[in-house]
Amino acid sequence: MPVSDFELIQSWRQVLELSGLQAGQSVALLTAQGTNEQTLRCAIIAVQEKGAIANRLDLQPVNGGTSLSRDPLAFVGTTPLTNNRAAVEMLTASALVLDLMTLLFSAEQHEILAAGGRILLAVEPPEVLVRMTPTAQDREQVLAASKKLQAAKQMRVTSQAGTDATFALGDYPMLEEYGFVDRPGRWDHWPSGFLATWSNEGSAEGRIVLAPGDILLPQKSYLTAPITCHLEKGFVRAIEGGFEADHLRDYMDSFNDPEVYAVSHIGWGLQKRAHWAVMGFYDREASIGMDPRACAGNFLWSTGPNNEAGGTRDTACHIDIPMRGCTVMLDGMPVVKDGKLVEDAQ
Ligand SMILES: [Fe+2]
C-alpha cells in the first residue's frame, strides 16, 4: 500500500533532524536509473524546508553487463564513482550525501567518509522507509547492544536445525546501523536497526545449518530445504543440500574468486518494526531486503568482502544470510535465544 508525499516528507524531516542538518549546508542527492521518484521528491522538499541546499547528482549504472542479478548489492566493489573524480569532489564538498542509488563497498565511499562526510543510504520502497523511520531509541538500542559485542572475545551461534559455529572477535570495528548519520564520517542505512562486526581473520569454525524459511540475499528467496555450510579457518569450505545449495554454490562459483567463500560480517537484528514476512509480498527487484536483515532476533551472517571494515578483501560477491531460531552467545551469555532478543541483554 503506498504512502502519501506528506507522510514521506515527515519521515525525511525526522531523519534530517536526527542527522543534525543545518540551514545553509549542501546536501548531495545521489540518484541513478532505479531511484524512487517519490523518495527523491520528498527528500528535496525536506532538505529545502531545513534551509539547506539540495544538489542532485545522477550517475550512470556500472556492472550491469557482468552481474548475474539486477540487485544493487549483488556485485560490489566498483561503483559509478570509480575513476570519477568530479563526482567524488562534489560529494566530498557536501555536508550530507543521501544515497538513493546504493553505493556500497567502494574505496571512494571511504574517501568521502574519511574527509568527514556523512552518507545515508535510502533505497527501500517509500512505505518501508515510513514504517521504519528511525528514532533516537533505535540508536540507543543498537549502541547498548554494541557495548556488549565490543566487550566480547567470542560469538557462538547454535540452532535446533544443527548450527554450532564459533567466531573470534576483537580485531574489527562495529557496524552499528540505526538509520541516521549524527556525526561526521558516519555511514548508515535507513531503514535498519542491527548490529554486526567481522570475525577475526581465519577464526570462523563449525557448521551453520540454514533451515527452511531462512533467507538468502540477494537471491531474496525463503529456503524450502536445509543447507549445511561447513566453516573452517574463516571460510565456507563446503555447502551441502539440495537444489538451493547447488544454486548458491553455482552463483558463488560464477565469480571465479576463492575469496567469495570468506565469512564476512556477523551479528543480529534489533528492529522490531522489521518483519520476516515482508519479503514474500514484494517482487525481487522492488526491495533489497532490509526487513529480514534487521528483523529483531535474527542471526545475520554473510560472505565475501571485509574492506568496509578496514580489511583487504574486496571480492565482488556478497551474500547476506538472515536466519531464524538461532541462539547467539557472547562469551557464553545469550543476546538472542531461539530467535528472540534476550531483553535484559539489550
Ligand atoms: Fe552485508
Boltz pocket constraint, residues with backbone or C-beta under 6 A from the ligand:
constraints:
  - pocket:
      binder: B
      contacts: [[A, 265], [A, 302], [A, 318], [A, 319], [A, 320]]
      max_distance: 6.0
